[in-house]
Amino acid sequence: MAWLTLQTARQLADNGPQNLDRALALASAQDWREGLTWYSNASAQADHVRAQVCPWVDHRTFCGVVAIVSPNNSWDVTIRYAADYFEYKRIYATDNQKEKIRLWLKGEWVWSEKTGPKILSFFSNLSRPRTSTDVTIDRHAIRAWLGASVARSYPDRIGVNYKTYNLIAESYRTVARQYDILPSQLQAVVWLWARRAL
């Protein structure tokens, strides 16, 4: 994994919104349709699974478990892992994730903006898809923000620290306001396009 430093990100920051505009222009109609509803649909799917498997758990708590097990997993795998935890008391997760789940289910706040902004943002977008202004910045979101020419100079996996994450997220918020959509909707449209294109 390569790290995008804050210094480099600041040098590229003026181009970030333009690169996001380009990504949106290149996104297909299907990317737009699916992206605008991705988090609402995912939230509804999570709630459906929760109601089937563990109706005694509230939506927000279930979304927390989903977010905790989400890193490096596809959506289908993530939702299955969360369901398996409640249905079979088994979890496919790291020891750190297991401890976070244990604390989360005890009612403790396990989220950190500084050490886990992506997971916190994903939790926020999943549990509050119609009101969250958080942005889930993953490698696809970073690559789209960098633009195709710069993104090619980085390996597939790009990491960022907390300050760089927030710098990129703010670009997403700025562009989302111009399109009168939520930042999470913008991120989802761009994510669908970037997975294919970058």
MOPEMO-V9061 format. One record per pair of residues at least 12 apart in sequence whose ideal C-beta (glycine too) atoms are under 7 Angstrom apart, sorted by sequence separation. I is the first residue (numbers start at 1). J is the second residue. D is the distance in whole Angstrom. If there is no record, write none. Layout:
i = <I	I>
j = <J	J>
d = <D	D>
//
This chain:
i = <47	50	66	69	111	66	69	121	121	122	172	121	143	172	46	66	85	142	46	65	139	118	139	142	118	139	46	62	65	118	145	69	142	145	141	69	137	57	68	49	53	137	54	68	137	42	46	53	68	45	49	53	135	65	68	135	135	65	64	133	61	117	141	144	151	71	114	117	135	136	70	113	133	135	141	133	134	141	144	148	68	136	140	143	67	70	132	135	140	144	67	129	140	143	67	140	64	67	125	63	66	63	63	60	59	46	43	42	43	39	43	39	40	39	40	23	20	19	20	19	19	19	16	15	12	4	12	36	39	36	39	35	38	20	2	16	20	2	35	36	4	13	17	21	35	6	9	16	20	1	2	3	4	6	10	17	32	35	1	6	9	17	31	34	9	4	31	27	31	24	27	24	27	23	26	20	23	23	26>
j = <59	62	78	81	123	79	82	134	135	136	186	136	158	187	62	82	101	158	63	82	156	136	157	160	137	158	66	82	85	138	168	93	168	171	168	97	165	86	97	79	83	168	86	100	169	75	79	86	101	79	83	87	169	101	104	172	173	104	104	173	105	162	187	190	198	119	162	165	183	184	119	162	182	184	190	183	184	191	194	198	119	187	191	194	119	122	184	187	194	198	122	184	195	198	123	198	123	126	184	123	126	126	127	127	127	126	126	126	127	125	129	126	129	129	130	144	144	144	145	145	146	147	145	147	146	142	150	181	184	185	188	185	188	171	154	168	172	155	188	189	158	167	171	175	189	161	164	171	175	157	158	159	160	163	167	174	189	192	159	164	167	175	189	192	168	164	192	189	193	189	192	190	193	190	193	190	193	194	197>
d = <5	4	6	5	7	6	6	4	6	5	6	5	7	6	6	4	7	5	6	5	7	6	6	6	6	5	6	7	6	6	5	5	6	6	7	6	5	7	5	6	5	5	4	5	6	7	6	5	6	7	5	5	4	6	7	4	7	7	5	7	7	6	6	5	5	7	5	5	5	7	7	7	7	6	6	6	7	6	4	6	7	6	5	6	5	6	6	5	4	6	5	7	6	4	4	7	6	6	4	6	6	5	4	5	7	6	5	6	7	5	5	6	5	4	7	5	6	6	6	6	7	4	5	6	6	6	7	7	5	5	6	6	4	6	5	7	7	5	4	7	5	6	5	6	3	6	5	4	5	4	6	5	5	5	7	6	6	5	5	5	5	5	5	6	7	6	4	5	5	6	7	7	4	5	6	6	6	7	7>
//
